[in-house]
């Protein structure tokens, strides 16, 4: 990973895609510094889109209320966009398929909790449409990354796709990820082709579930706390900020805007 300063001609990039937890936020909070940086990017005419593992309930609010062009949620299960006073929702699965899969996830969650002491069903689970989120360090005393890996292994044994974020392990039925739905959003809603997306946009993240995005984007960036997952990423970001979490996000925004 190279220092962010090595990302040349950053002000030519058309926009920024970014993870939320521990990339935009800091210790679970959206700081004024990070939100101000996000607003500055949007005011500059950049396209800004959060790509998150957070639930549909949160993403409804984000799409409506934040200065963004859309949001990809639940690790690629859907995108939401707000335009002309209306919220557009686009899911990977139809209503019936989502309901059937949700019914199966509850029992899987109970089995995982019995096998990994100290973890819990994530507090945002009631607002999810498509996946199971197991908390290993958000609202429970932090567990080691080995426990998160064990949770992911149990999910895969149950037939789920599993990804580790900085706070949760998410599991779902299907082989989609953050990148697949990002490409759909940009193709269907923003009319931007995959090659343009890969070349003309940056992505920022911090954890293993961001690996497909790190691999795809020519200008992928990790905030400094990505170092927590050294050796555990299927693909590493090409650049890294000096700042951690939201401060790193603000550093990246300033770099894209040509500010010192």
C-alpha positions in Angstrom: 0.0 0.0 0.0 1.3 3.4 -1.0 0.8 6.7 0.9 -2.3 8.6 -0.3 0.0 11.4 -1.5 1.1 9.0 -4.3 -2.4 9.0 -5.8 -1.7 11.5 -8.6 -4.2 13.8 -10.4 -6.8 12.9 -7.8 -8.8 16.0 -8.6 -9.7 14.6 -12.0 -11.7 11.8 -10.4 -15.5 12.0 -10.8 -16.5 10.7 -7.4 -16.0 8.6 -4.3 -17.5 5.4 -3.2 -16.9 4.5 0.5 -17.7 2.1 3.3 -19.4 3.6 6.4 -18.3 1.9 9.6 -14.8 2.8 10.6 -14.2 4.5 7.2 -16.7 7.4 7.3 -17.5 7.0 11.0 -15.1 7.0 14.0 -15.8 4.8 17.0 -19.4 4.4 15.9 -20.0 8.2 15.4 -20.4 10.3 12.3 -18.2 13.2 13.1 -18.7 16.8 12.0 -15.3 16.6 10.2 -16.3 13.5 8.2 -19.8 14.7 7.4 -18.4 18.1 6.3 -16.0 16.4 4.0 -18.8 14.3 2.5 -20.9 17.5 2.0 -17.9 19.3 0.4 -17.5 16.4 -2.1 -21.1 16.6 -3.1 -21.1 20.4 -3.4 -18.1 20.1 -5.7 -20.2 18.1 -8.2 -18.6 14.7 -7.4 -20.8 11.6 -7.3 -20.7 10.1 -3.8 -22.2 6.7 -2.8 -21.8 4.8 0.4 -21.3 1.1 -0.1 -22.1 -0.5 3.3 -23.1 -3.7 5.2 -25.6 -1.7 7.1 -29.3 -2.6 6.9 -32.1 -1.4 4.7 -33.7 0.6 7.5 -30.5 2.7 7.8 -30.1 3.0 4.0 -33.6 4.3 3.6 -32.6 7.2 5.8 -29.2 7.6 4.2 -30.6 7.8 0.7 -33.2 10.4 1.7 -31.3 12.6 4.1 -27.5 12.5 3.4 -25.8 14.4 0.6 -25.3 11.3 -1.5 -26.3 10.0 -5.0 -27.5 6.6 -3.7 -26.5 3.9 -1.3 -25.6 0.2 -1.7 -26.6 -1.7 1.4 -26.4 -5.1 3.2 -23.2 -5.9 1.3 -24.7 -5.7 -2.1 -28.3 -6.9 -1.6 -29.8 -3.7 -2.9 -29.3 -0.1 -3.9 -31.6 2.8 -2.9 -31.7 6.2 -4.6 -33.7 9.2 -3.9 -34.8 11.4 -6.7 -37.6 13.9 -7.4 -39.1 13.2 -3.9 -39.3 9.5 -4.4 -37.2 6.6 -3.1 -36.2 4.0 -5.7 -35.4 0.5 -4.3 -33.7 -2.2 -6.4 -33.0 -5.6 -4.7 -31.1 -8.6 -5.9 -34.1 -10.8 -4.9 -37.8 -10.4 -5.1 -40.1 -10.0 -2.1 -40.9 -13.7 -1.8 -37.3 -14.9 -2.1 -36.2 -12.4 0.6 -39.0 -13.5 3.0 -38.1 -17.2 2.5 -34.4 -16.5 3.1 -35.0 -14.4 6.2 -37.1 -17.2 7.8 -34.1 -19.6 7.5 -31.5 -17.1 8.9 -33.0 -16.9 12.4 -32.3 -20.5 13.2 -28.8 -20.2 11.8 -28.1 -17.2 14.0 -29.2 -19.2 17.1 -26.8 -22.0 16.2 -23.9 -19.6 15.8 -24.5 -17.9 19.1 -24.4 -21.2 20.8 -21.0 -22.1 19.3 -19.2 -18.7 19.7 -19.5 -17.4 23.2 -19.6 -13.6 23.5 -21.1 -12.8 20.1 -24.6 -11.6 19.6 -27.2 -10.9 16.9 -26.4 -7.3 15.7 -28.7 -4.6 17.2 -29.6 -3.5 13.7 -30.9 -7.0 12.6 -34.6 -6.0 12.9 -34.0 -3.4 10.1 -32.4 -5.9 7.7 -34.1 -7.3 4.5 -31.7 -10.0 3.4 -28.8 -11.0 5.7 -27.8 -12.1 9.1 -25.4 -9.9 11.1 -23.5 -11.2 14.0 -21.9 -8.6 16.3 -18.4 -9.4 17.5 -17.3 -5.9 18.7 -19.9 -3.2 18.3 -22.3 -3.6 21.2 -20.5 -6.6 22.8 -17.1 -6.7 24.5 -14.7 -7.0 21.5 -13.8 -10.5 20.5 -10.6 -11.4 18.7 -10.5 -11.6 14.9 -10.2 -15.4 15.3 -13.8 -15.4 16.7 -15.0 -13.4 13.7 -13.3 -15.9 11.4 -15.0 -18.8 13.3 -18.4 -17.1 12.8 -17.8 -16.7 9.1 -16.7 -20.4 8.9 -20.0 -21.5 10.6 -22.0 -19.3 8.2 -20.4 -20.9 5.2 -21.0 -24.4 6.6 -24.7 -23.4 6.7 -24.6 -22.4 3.0 -24.2 -18.7 3.4 -21.8 -16.3 1.8 -20.0 -14.7 4.7 -18.0 -11.5 5.0 -16.2 -9.9 8.0 -16.5 -6.2 8.5 -14.9 -4.1 11.2 -17.8 -4.7 13.6 -20.0 -7.6 12.3 -19.9 -10.8 10.4 -22.6 -10.8 7.7 -24.0 -13.9 6.0 -26.6 -14.2 3.2 -27.9 -16.7 0.7 -26.5 -15.8 -2.8 -23.1 -15.1 -4.3 -23.4 -11.3 -4.8 -21.2 -8.8 -3.0 -20.7 -5.0 -2.7 -19.1 -4.8 -6.1 -21.8 -6.6 -8.0 -24.6 -4.2 -6.9 -22.3 -1.2 -7.2 -21.9 -2.0 -10.9 -25.7 -2.5 -11.3 -26.4 0.9 -9.6 -23.9 2.8 -11.8 -25.1 1.1 -15.0 -28.9 1.3 -14.4 -29.3 4.5 -12.4 -26.2 6.6 -13.1 -25.5 5.4 -16.7 -21.8 4.9 -16.1 -20.1 1.9 -17.7 -18.0 -0.5 -15.6 -14.7 0.6 -17.2 -15.5 4.3 -16.5 -16.4 3.3 -12.9 -13.2 1.4 -12.3 -11.0 4.2 -13.8 -12.7 7.5 -12.9 -13.8 6.8 -9.3 -12.1 6.1 -6.0 -13.2 3.7 -3.3 -12.4 3.9 0.4 -12.8 1.2 3.0 -11.2 -0.6 5.9 -12.1 -4.3 6.2 -12.3 -7.7 4.5 -15.8 -7.2 3.1 -14.3 -4.3 1.1 -11.8 -6.5 -0.7 -13.7 -6.9 -3.9 -13.8 -3.1 -4.2 -10.1 -2.8 -3.3 -9.3 -5.2 -6.1 -11.6 -3.6 -8.8 -10.9 0.1 -8.5 -7.7 1.6 -9.9 -7.9 4.2 -7.1 -8.7 2.1 -4.0 -7.9 3.6 -0.6 -7.8 2.2 2.9 -8.1 4.5 5.9 -5.2 3.8 8.3 -7.1 1.4 10.5 -7.2 -1.1 7.5 -3.8 -2.2 9.0 -5.8 -4.1 11.6 -6.6 -6.6 8.9 -3.1 -7.0 7.5 -2.7 -10.5 6.1 -6.5 -11.1 6.3 -7.5 -9.2 3.1 -8.1 -11.1 -0.2 -7.1 -7.8 -1.9 -5.4 -4.7 -0.3 -6.1 -1.1 -1.2 -3.6 0.6 -3.4 -3.2 3.6 -1.2 -3.6 4.3 2.5 -4.4 7.5 4.5 -2.4 8.8 7.4 -5.6 9.4 9.4 -7.8 6.7 11.0 -11.5 6.2 10.2 -13.4 9.5 9.7 -10.2 11.6 9.9 -8.8 9.5 7.1 -12.0 10.0 5.1 -11.6 13.7 5.5 -8.0 13.5 4.4 -9.0 11.6 1.3 -11.8 14.1 0.5 -9.3 17.0 0.8 -6.9 15.2 -1.6 -9.7 14.7 -4.1 -10.6 18.3 -3.9 -7.0 19.4 -4.4 -6.8 20.9 -0.9 -3.7 20.6 1.3 
